[in-house]
Amino acid sequence: MNPIFPALNPEEQTLYACLALQHKVGYAGFTRLMEVLRSPAAVYAASAEQLKTIHPRMTDETVESIQKGPNRTSWEKIAEQCDKLRVKIDAPGSHDYPAPLLQLNAPPPLLFIQGSWQPQDAIAVAIVGTRQPTDYGRKAAFTLANDLSRARVTVVSGFAVGIDAEAHAGTLDANGRTLAVIGCGADIPYPLENQHLRERIVQNGAIISEFPPGASPRRDHFPRRNRILSGLAKAIVVVEAGKRSGALLTAAHARTQGKTLFAMPGSVFSSASSGTHTLLKRDAKLAVSAEDILPALEDKPAPAQPERITSSSTTLSTTPTVGLSIAGNEPVLELWRDEKICGLDRLIARSLELNLWPAGNTLANLMQSLLRLELRGLVQRLPGPTFRKIIPRLPFQA
C-alpha cells in the first residue's frame, strides 16, 4: 500500500514516503529540501554540503541517514502494518488529506489516519486543557463540546486524559464528529484510560497521527501533535490549563497559525486555571458557551484576486459563465474549461500553466480553493481524486 500522490509514479511515491520518515528529517526539513531540490530522488542524490547548505540546522546524523539512501524495507513493513490496522496513509494532494493542514507553512508530509477526514470537518473547534482537571473543568469541556456538536461543528482534541477526553466524550454524546490527534503510532494503546473512546471516534471522525505504527508516545512528539491539532481547527478553546500545561503550546501554535484563540474562565483559587487566566489577560477571547465561539467560525469574504498577466498565450477568460455570475469571480472554476469533471492532476497542471499562485504553493492553494468551492456547493469531490464543477441555476431558469 502506498499513499495517493496524484502526480507521482510508484517509485517516486516510495522515495517520497521514505524521505518523509527518514531519521529526524521532520516536516520543516522535508519541506525545505523539497522546495529547493524539487524531488525525493534529488534529495537522496545530494551531497552532504548541499544538504547542509539547504538546511543548516540538519544534524550530521540526519545527513548520514539520507546519504545511506531510502529504507524501502522499513517503508514496506509500515505499509503492511497500516493495511492490517485499517490505517490510511495520506499526503498533501491525496483524497483524504485534511485540507486545513495545507494552509500550514510546512504541512505534515505523511499522515496516518484511522477513520476519515470529511469536508464538513473544515468547520472545527479544538478544545484542549489540563490532564488533571477539576470537576468544573470536566463539565465545562463536555458541555462545550456537546453544544458545538449540536451546531454541527467538528470537535478536535488530543486524546489525552482529562479535558481532551471530556471533549471527545461530549461530542460523541451528541452524535457529532470528532478528530483525535495523537503523539504516537495508531496501534499504541495510549493512554490506556481512553481506549473505550477509540472505536467510537474512528466511526465518528478520525484518529490522526504524524507518526507511523510502532512509534511510542515520546515527549518531543507532543509539540508536533499540538501543531496539527491547532492546524485542523478554525478556533482553539483552552478550558483549564496550569502555568506549564501543554495546552499553552497549542495556544502558541494557534497564534502562529492565525487562528482565533479562546479561553474559559475558572476559579481564581484554582491552579488549574492559572494558565487560562494568563491567556485571557494577554490575547485570548472570553468563552463561556458555544454561542461565544460560533461567530468566529463564519467564513470571511475572500479578498478579490488581482488580475494575473502571464507570458502564456493561454489566459483566463474575462467573460463570466453562468456559474460565475452566482459564484463571483472564481478563477479556479475556469480550470475545468469545457469539461464537467476534471482530475486533480489536470487541475494542478492548468493552475501551473496559468500561474495562479506563486511557485511552490500551487497544491496547497488549489486544495484550499477546491474545499471552499465544495462547501459553497460549486464543486463536488469524486473518487480518484476527481472534481465535478457544478453550474447553479439562475433564479429565472426553469
Phi, psi and omega in degrees: 000135176235156172293161183265110175247114188305323189254010184246141175280171184305320180295316179295324177297318179297315180296321178300310182296318179298318180294319180299331182259005183298154186309109173055030174290314177072167184292323181290315179296318179301312182298317181295315180298317182290325179296324184272312187266347170075340181210150177301323180300320180292326178295314181294335180271352185288152177280164178300322180296317178298314182299318181291326179292317181291319183228082186303335182272001180293133182284160176299326178299316182291320177301314180297320180297315179297319184287344173286343177098175183290139177268083185296323182297316179298317180297318180297322178294319179297316180298318178296318178300317181297321176302314182294325184271000186059040177257123178273144177253120183235151178224161178308126182105342178279161192300319187260007180291129183301117184302322181301332182289341178292345179277349178289152178300325178224088179298145176305125184292335176222143170231145178246116192235125168258126188096214180203147169269133180244155179307327179295340180286356176292337175265091188223151174235133176267132177243121184224165178172192187292154174279351181234068185282161171279172176299322177300314181297318179299312182295320181297315181294316180298312183294316180299314179297319181298314182291320177297320180296322178292339174269012178065036174257133176283139180253128179250139173205183190256011174063016177278165174292159178093228185301317181302311182299320179295323179296314178297316183295318179297324178293312182296326178298330179264011182058034179265179180261139180220143178245127179251117179260123186245160183254031180205182177291152182294345180269356183271121182282070183231132350281151183301325184297338185255008185295336178293342180270341192303305185295325179293324177293317179299322181284337185235035181155234183197152166255123189238134178219147173274353188250140184287166175308141180096342181289127182280160180282074182284154183302320183285353177284333191286326172300323177291320176301316182295327178296316179292317180305311179293321182297333181282343189252154172277331180217152180237133179241122174264119184273300175225135179205129174284184184296332182242024182292143175297339178298334179290332174293321176297320177298320178296318177297321180301318179297312181300323183273359179074025179274158176282129183250127177241158172217146178261135179287150178229191179290138177291346180265000184256124177293339180293343180249006183297317178292323179298316180294327176296320178297319180294324177291328187275291186208356182285147175275148179286132176230123175241351179201173179298329181299333179287335188263325187304320179300332181287349183267352180290136180291130174281148178301133179290139179297147180298134181278131179293153178295136181253130178249123182236167179279352181290145177287344179266125180231162177292142177293139177266358178265117183292142175277177177304317180297318183291333181294338175262321186282343187090176183282093181249095182304330182299327180295340178284347183294338179284339182054242182264005182266150175270327182236135184221137176284156182299323178306313183291322178296320178297313182300318181289326176298318178293319181300320183267359177054048182292327183225164178302148180304138179093346181246009187299309185298313182299314181292322179295314181296322178296317180294319179298319179298315181299317180292326178294318179294334179271000178079018182260347179221142175242127178278132179241165176301154173144300359275136175231164184224134177258131174276131181253124179263108181290152177280141174284157183304329184270359181277145179287000000 
